[in-house]
């Protein structure tokens, strides 16, 4: 029981950003299955071309010039261009980690005269990839590498229709995760790279078993990023293993431009709407701190998050009665768990019907794109598209500022 409670606490604190939780089944025939457009704008900031420090091409031969990218928003990884190789460092592999994870990305056939004893060496570019989190899938799509996928942990809560089809056809394998991961199947697959997140709890993590088996496993801690753009910048982390970080950077620059343009729409607002988030769990309302991913999005959308004064980025349990006292007259209520309509929300707790946002029909959930099994695209491609998340919120709070934007990840509860 203690282990179960510990896991629940961890999941609540990180707001389930790296995995999918079961959700109530809804009809999907009216939900768009088209991916949000990610065209690269002609006006995007060009990637700087550097002629030093990374002289090898894929063949291991000397190159005259190579595009280098910088990491501008993400706090949990760095990318360095060394003499003949790239060095990726995950500075905070999991909450409470005491040392970083270092990966040396070395061109195949290249001979590197460097001391790489503290780094995991990964020959690049990779051509086969195992994703143990759905958040990586959209980043693979951005650089046109989704077809390099050879296995996933499970397709049960995956939104991406192509990946689900491949699993059903047997084109890609499912290998599980945590302590039950199918190591033997992964050894048979011989992937170039296995990417996973970690919690620091041995009974829940996959990477110790994979590393012990000699498999090429890499830790991705995108879920620890609180800045929406910082989380999206992990596209460069994944792309670096394909030697496509310059392509990822160009796409990311476009996303940054759109995000900043959306944020600017509300910067002059003085009469900001008030917003409540989440629902209660076993009598307590777990509310994210003012430095959290959710709070930053709400603030950038021009809203007054009613618990913006909570310190930190983790979730804090607040008594139901205290929430009622502060938020009963909130203008809007978003991210209401498994509720698909107002009746379903009231069925969870009859007291919800007393909130003004409920009475006035201003409740919105982030489950507009969901599979019959409960795979929610908000937790999948939303990580890669923070500009769309932001525009959805602006369209909810200030529809007159949103132009022709149509809700993509959110829907109003009826």
C-alpha positions as CSV (number, residue, x, y, z in Angstrom):
1,X,0.0,0.0,0.0
2,X,2.8,2.4,0.8
3,X,4.3,1.9,-2.6
4,X,1.0,2.5,-4.3
5,X,0.5,5.8,-2.3
6,X,4.0,6.9,-3.2
7,X,3.4,6.3,-6.9
8,X,0.1,8.2,-6.8
9,X,1.8,11.1,-5.2
10,X,4.5,11.1,-7.9
11,X,1.9,10.9,-10.7
12,X,-0.1,13.8,-9.2
13,X,2.9,16.0,-8.8
14,X,4.0,15.6,-12.4
15,X,0.4,15.7,-13.6
16,X,0.9,12.6,-15.7
17,X,2.9,14.4,-18.4
18,X,4.9,11.4,-19.7
19,X,2.3,8.6,-19.8
20,X,-1.3,8.1,-20.5
21,X,-3.9,7.3,-17.9
22,X,-7.1,5.5,-18.6
23,X,-10.0,7.9,-19.4
24,X,-13.7,7.4,-19.8
25,X,-14.5,6.2,-23.3
26,X,-16.1,8.8,-25.6
27,X,-17.3,8.6,-29.1
28,X,-14.5,9.6,-31.5
29,X,-16.2,9.9,-34.8
30,X,-16.6,13.6,-34.4
31,X,-13.1,14.2,-33.2
32,X,-10.6,15.4,-35.8
33,X,-7.7,13.0,-36.3
34,X,-5.6,15.3,-38.4
35,X,-2.4,16.5,-36.8
36,X,-2.1,20.2,-36.0
37,X,-0.1,21.8,-38.9
38,X,3.5,22.4,-38.2
39,X,4.6,24.1,-41.3
40,X,8.0,25.8,-41.0
41,X,7.5,29.5,-41.6
42,X,9.6,31.2,-44.1
43,X,10.1,33.9,-41.5
44,X,11.4,31.6,-38.9
45,X,14.7,32.5,-37.3
46,X,17.4,30.8,-39.4
47,X,19.7,28.2,-37.7
48,X,23.2,29.5,-37.4
49,X,25.8,27.8,-39.5
50,X,29.1,27.2,-37.7
51,X,32.3,25.9,-39.3
52,X,34.0,24.7,-36.2
53,X,34.0,22.0,-33.6
54,X,32.0,19.2,-35.3
55,X,34.0,18.2,-38.4
56,X,32.6,14.8,-39.2
57,X,29.8,13.7,-41.5
58,X,27.9,10.4,-41.2
59,X,30.7,8.6,-43.0
60,X,33.3,9.9,-40.5
61,X,35.0,12.1,-43.1
62,X,35.9,15.7,-42.4
63,X,33.1,18.3,-43.2
64,X,33.7,21.9,-44.0
65,X,30.6,23.2,-42.2
66,X,28.0,21.8,-39.8
67,X,24.9,23.4,-38.5
68,X,24.9,23.8,-34.7
69,X,21.9,24.6,-32.5
70,X,21.6,26.1,-29.1
71,X,19.3,25.2,-26.2
72,X,17.4,28.3,-25.1
73,X,14.4,27.2,-23.0
74,X,15.0,23.7,-21.7
75,X,16.7,23.5,-18.3
76,X,17.3,19.8,-18.0
77,X,19.6,19.0,-20.9
78,X,22.5,20.6,-22.7
79,X,24.0,20.0,-26.1
80,X,27.7,20.6,-26.8
81,X,29.6,20.2,-30.0
82,X,33.0,18.7,-29.3
83,X,35.8,17.8,-31.6
84,X,34.2,15.2,-33.8
85,X,31.2,14.3,-31.7
86,X,28.2,15.8,-29.8
87,X,27.7,15.6,-26.0
88,X,24.2,15.4,-24.7
89,X,23.9,15.8,-20.9
90,X,20.6,15.2,-19.0
91,X,21.4,17.4,-16.0
92,X,18.4,16.2,-14.0
93,X,17.4,12.7,-15.1
94,X,14.7,12.4,-12.4
95,X,13.5,14.4,-9.4
96,X,16.1,13.9,-6.7
97,X,18.8,12.5,-9.0
98,X,22.3,13.1,-7.7
99,X,24.3,13.1,-10.9
100,X,23.6,13.7,-14.6
101,X,23.4,11.2,-17.5
102,X,25.9,11.9,-20.3
103,X,25.6,10.6,-23.8
104,X,28.3,11.0,-26.5
105,X,26.8,10.9,-30.0
106,X,29.6,9.7,-32.2
107,X,29.4,9.4,-36.0
108,X,29.5,5.8,-37.2
109,X,32.9,4.8,-38.5
110,X,34.5,7.8,-36.8
111,X,37.6,7.5,-34.6
112,X,37.4,9.9,-31.6
113,X,40.5,10.8,-29.7
114,X,38.8,11.8,-26.5
115,X,38.2,10.4,-23.0
116,X,34.5,9.2,-23.1
117,X,34.6,7.0,-20.0
118,X,31.8,8.9,-18.2
119,X,29.6,8.9,-21.2
120,X,27.3,6.4,-22.8
121,X,28.5,6.3,-26.5
122,X,25.7,6.2,-29.1
123,X,26.7,5.8,-32.8
124,X,24.8,8.2,-35.0
125,X,22.7,8.7,-36.9
126,X,20.4,6.1,-35.5
127,X,17.9,4.3,-37.7
128,X,15.7,2.3,-35.2
129,X,14.0,3.7,-32.1
130,X,12.1,2.3,-29.1
131,X,9.7,4.8,-27.5
132,X,8.7,4.0,-23.9
133,X,6.6,7.2,-23.7
134,X,4.0,8.6,-26.1
135,X,5.4,12.1,-25.8
136,X,8.3,11.2,-28.1
137,X,6.0,10.3,-31.0
138,X,5.2,13.8,-32.2
139,X,8.9,14.8,-32.1
140,X,9.7,11.9,-34.4
141,X,6.9,13.0,-36.7
142,X,8.4,16.6,-36.8
143,X,11.7,15.3,-38.3
144,X,10.0,12.6,-40.4
145,X,11.4,9.7,-38.5
146,X,8.3,8.0,-37.1
147,X,8.9,5.1,-39.4
148,X,12.1,4.4,-37.5
149,X,10.0,3.2,-34.6
150,X,10.4,-0.5,-33.9
151,X,8.7,-0.8,-30.5
152,X,6.6,1.0,-27.9
153,X,5.8,0.2,-24.3
154,X,2.0,-0.2,-25.1
155,X,-0.4,1.1,-27.7
156,X,-3.4,1.0,-25.3
157,X,-3.3,4.7,-24.5
158,X,-1.5,5.9,-27.7
159,X,-3.5,8.5,-29.7
160,X,-1.3,8.4,-32.8
161,X,-3.4,6.4,-35.3
162,X,-0.4,5.3,-37.4
163,X,1.4,3.8,-34.4
164,X,-1.7,2.0,-33.2
165,X,-2.2,0.6,-36.7
166,X,1.5,-0.6,-36.8
167,X,1.1,-2.4,-33.5
168,X,-2.1,-4.0,-34.6
169,X,-0.4,-5.2,-37.8
170,X,2.6,-6.4,-35.9
171,X,4.9,-4.0,-37.7
172,X,6.2,-2.7,-34.4
173,X,6.4,-4.6,-31.1
174,X,5.0,-3.8,-27.6
175,X,7.6,-4.4,-24.9
176,X,6.0,-3.2,-21.7
177,X,7.8,-1.0,-19.2
178,X,9.1,-0.8,-15.6
179,X,10.1,-4.0,-13.9
180,X,8.0,-6.1,-16.4
181,X,9.7,-4.8,-19.5
182,X,10.4,-7.5,-22.1
183,X,14.2,-7.4,-22.2
184,X,14.5,-10.5,-24.3
185,X,12.3,-9.1,-27.1
186,X,14.3,-5.9,-27.1
187,X,17.5,-7.9,-27.4
188,X,16.0,-9.6,-30.5
189,X,15.0,-6.3,-32.0
190,X,18.5,-4.9,-31.6
191,X,17.4,-1.2,-31.7
192,X,19.8,1.6,-32.1
193,X,18.2,3.5,-29.2
194,X,15.6,3.0,-26.4
195,X,14.3,6.1,-24.9
196,X,12.5,6.2,-21.5
197,X,11.8,8.4,-18.6
198,X,12.8,7.6,-15.0
199,X,11.4,8.2,-11.5
200,X,14.4,7.0,-9.4
201,X,12.3,4.1,-8.0
202,X,13.9,0.8,-9.0
203,X,10.5,-1.0,-9.0
204,X,9.1,1.4,-11.6
205,X,12.0,2.2,-13.8
206,X,13.1,0.3,-17.0
207,X,16.6,1.7,-17.6
208,X,18.5,-0.3,-14.9
209,X,17.5,-3.6,-16.4
210,X,18.0,-2.4,-20.0
211,X,21.5,-1.1,-19.2
212,X,22.4,-4.3,-17.4
213,X,21.5,-6.2,-20.6
214,X,23.8,-4.0,-22.6
215,X,20.9,-2.3,-24.5
216,X,21.3,1.3,-25.6
217,X,19.0,3.1,-23.3
218,X,18.7,6.9,-22.9
219,X,16.9,8.9,-20.2
220,X,14.6,11.7,-21.3
221,X,13.3,14.0,-18.5
222,X,11.2,16.3,-20.6
223,X,8.4,15.9,-18.1
224,X,10.4,17.8,-15.4
225,X,10.4,21.0,-17.6
226,X,7.9,23.5,-16.4
227,X,8.2,26.1,-19.2
228,X,6.0,24.9,-22.1
229,X,8.6,26.0,-24.6
230,X,11.3,24.3,-22.5
231,X,9.4,21.0,-22.7
232,X,8.9,21.4,-26.5
233,X,12.6,22.1,-27.0
234,X,13.3,18.4,-26.2
235,X,12.6,18.0,-29.9
236,X,16.3,18.9,-30.4
237,X,17.3,16.2,-27.8
238,X,15.6,13.5,-29.8
239,X,16.6,14.9,-33.2
240,X,20.3,15.0,-32.2
241,X,20.4,11.2,-32.3
242,X,19.4,11.3,-36.0
243,X,21.8,14.2,-36.7
244,X,18.6,16.3,-37.5
245,X,18.7,18.8,-34.6
246,X,19.0,21.7,-37.2
247,X,15.7,20.6,-38.7
248,X,14.1,20.3,-35.3
249,X,15.5,23.8,-34.4
250,X,13.9,25.4,-37.4
251,X,10.5,23.8,-36.5
252,X,10.9,24.8,-32.9
253,X,11.7,28.4,-33.8
254,X,8.4,28.6,-35.7
255,X,6.6,27.2,-32.6
256,X,8.3,29.8,-30.4
257,X,7.2,32.6,-32.8
258,X,3.6,31.4,-32.7
259,X,3.7,31.0,-28.9
260,X,5.1,34.5,-28.3
261,X,2.6,36.0,-30.8
262,X,-0.3,34.3,-28.9
263,X,1.0,35.4,-25.5
264,X,1.2,39.0,-26.8
265,X,-2.5,38.9,-27.5
266,X,-3.4,39.1,-23.8
267,X,-0.5,41.1,-22.4
268,X,-2.5,44.3,-22.2
269,X,-5.5,42.7,-20.4
270,X,-6.3,44.3,-17.1
271,X,-9.6,42.6,-16.4
272,X,-8.3,39.1,-16.3
273,X,-10.6,36.1,-16.0
274,X,-10.2,33.9,-12.9
275,X,-9.6,30.1,-13.4
276,X,-9.9,27.0,-11.3
277,X,-8.1,23.8,-12.5
278,X,-8.4,20.0,-11.8
279,X,-10.9,18.2,-9.6
280,X,-10.8,16.7,-6.1
281,X,-9.3,13.3,-5.3
282,X,-10.3,11.5,-2.1
283,X,-11.4,14.7,-0.4
284,X,-8.4,16.8,-1.4
285,X,-7.9,19.1,-4.4
286,X,-4.4,18.7,-5.8
287,X,-3.5,22.1,-7.3
288,X,-0.2,22.9,-9.1
289,X,2.1,25.6,-7.8
290,X,2.6,28.9,-9.5
291,X,5.8,27.8,-11.2
292,X,4.2,24.7,-12.8
293,X,3.5,23.9,-16.5
294,X,-0.2,24.5,-16.0
295,X,0.1,27.8,-14.1
296,X,2.5,29.2,-16.7
297,X,0.2,28.3,-19.6
298,X,-2.8,30.0,-17.7
299,X,-0.7,33.1,-17.0
300,X,0.5,33.3,-20.6
301,X,-3.1,33.0,-21.7
302,X,-4.0,36.1,-19.7
303,X,-5.8,34.3,-16.9
304,X,-5.6,34.7,-13.2
305,X,-4.9,31.3,-11.8
306,X,-6.5,31.3,-8.4
307,X,-3.6,29.4,-6.8
308,X,-0.8,31.2,-8.5
309,X,0.5,32.1,-5.0
310,X,1.4,28.4,-4.3
311,X,5.2,28.1,-4.2
312,X,7.0,25.8,-6.5
313,X,5.9,23.6,-9.4
314,X,4.6,20.5,-7.6
315,X,0.9,19.8,-6.7
316,X,-0.3,20.6,-3.2
317,X,-3.4,19.0,-1.6
318,X,-6.0,21.6,-0.7
319,X,-9.1,20.9,1.4
320,X,-12.3,20.8,-0.7
321,X,-13.9,23.5,1.5
322,X,-11.0,25.9,1.0
323,X,-11.2,25.4,-2.7
324,X,-15.0,26.2,-2.6
325,X,-14.3,29.3,-0.6
326,X,-11.8,30.7,-3.0
327,X,-13.0,29.4,-6.4
328,X,-16.8,29.1,-6.2
329,X,-17.2,32.2,-8.3
330,X,-14.3,31.5,-10.7
331,X,-15.0,32.6,-14.2
332,X,-13.7,29.3,-15.8
333,X,-12.9,25.8,-14.8
334,X,-10.5,23.7,-16.9
335,X,-8.9,20.2,-16.9
336,X,-11.6,18.3,-15.1
337,X,-10.3,14.8,-15.3
338,X,-12.4,12.1,-16.8
339,X,-15.6,14.2,-17.2
340,X,-17.0,14.3,-20.7
341,X,-20.1,16.4,-19.9
342,X,-21.6,18.4,-17.0
343,X,-23.8,15.6,-15.9
344,X,-20.7,13.3,-15.6
345,X,-18.8,16.0,-13.7
346,X,-21.7,16.4,-11.2
347,X,-21.9,12.6,-10.8
348,X,-18.3,12.7,-9.6
349,X,-19.3,15.0,-6.7
350,X,-22.7,16.8,-6.5
351,X,-21.0,19.8,-4.9
352,X,-19.3,20.6,-8.3
353,X,-22.7,21.9,-9.5
354,X,-22.5,24.7,-7.0
355,X,-19.6,26.4,-8.7
356,X,-20.4,29.4,-10.9
357,X,-18.4,28.1,-13.8
358,X,-20.5,24.9,-13.8
359,X,-23.8,26.9,-13.6
360,X,-22.8,29.2,-16.4
361,X,-21.4,26.5,-18.7
362,X,-17.8,27.6,-18.5
363,X,-16.2,24.3,-17.9
364,X,-13.7,23.0,-20.4
365,X,-11.8,19.8,-20.6
366,X,-8.6,18.9,-22.4
367,X,-10.1,15.6,-23.9
368,X,-11.3,16.8,-27.3
369,X,-9.0,14.3,-28.9
370,X,-9.3,10.9,-27.3
371,X,-9.3,7.3,-28.4
372,X,-11.9,4.6,-27.4
373,X,-9.3,3.2,-25.0
374,X,-8.7,6.6,-23.4
375,X,-5.5,7.8,-25.1
376,X,-5.6,11.6,-24.9
377,X,-3.7,13.6,-27.5
378,X,-3.3,16.5,-25.0
379,X,-0.7,14.4,-23.2
380,X,0.8,13.2,-26.4
381,X,1.3,15.8,-29.1
382,X,0.4,18.7,-26.8
383,X,3.9,18.5,-25.4
384,X,5.3,19.3,-28.9
385,X,2.7,22.0,-29.6
386,X,2.5,24.5,-26.7
387,X,1.5,27.2,-29.1
388,X,-1.7,25.3,-29.8
389,X,-2.4,24.7,-26.1
390,X,-2.0,28.4,-25.5
391,X,-4.2,29.4,-28.3
392,X,-6.9,27.0,-27.1
393,X,-6.9,28.6,-23.7
394,X,-7.0,32.1,-25.2
395,X,-9.9,31.1,-27.3
396,X,-11.7,29.8,-24.2
397,X,-11.0,32.9,-22.0
398,X,-11.0,35.6,-24.6
399,X,-12.7,34.4,-27.8
400,X,-12.6,37.9,-29.3
401,X,-8.8,37.8,-29.3
402,X,-8.5,34.3,-30.8
403,X,-9.5,35.2,-34.4
404,X,-10.4,32.1,-36.4
405,X,-8.7,29.6,-34.0
406,X,-10.9,26.5,-33.4
407,X,-10.4,24.5,-30.2
408,X,-8.0,21.6,-30.9
409,X,-7.3,19.9,-27.6
410,X,-10.1,21.4,-25.5
411,X,-13.9,21.2,-25.6
412,X,-16.7,22.8,-23.7
413,X,-18.7,20.4,-21.4
414,X,-22.4,20.5,-22.2
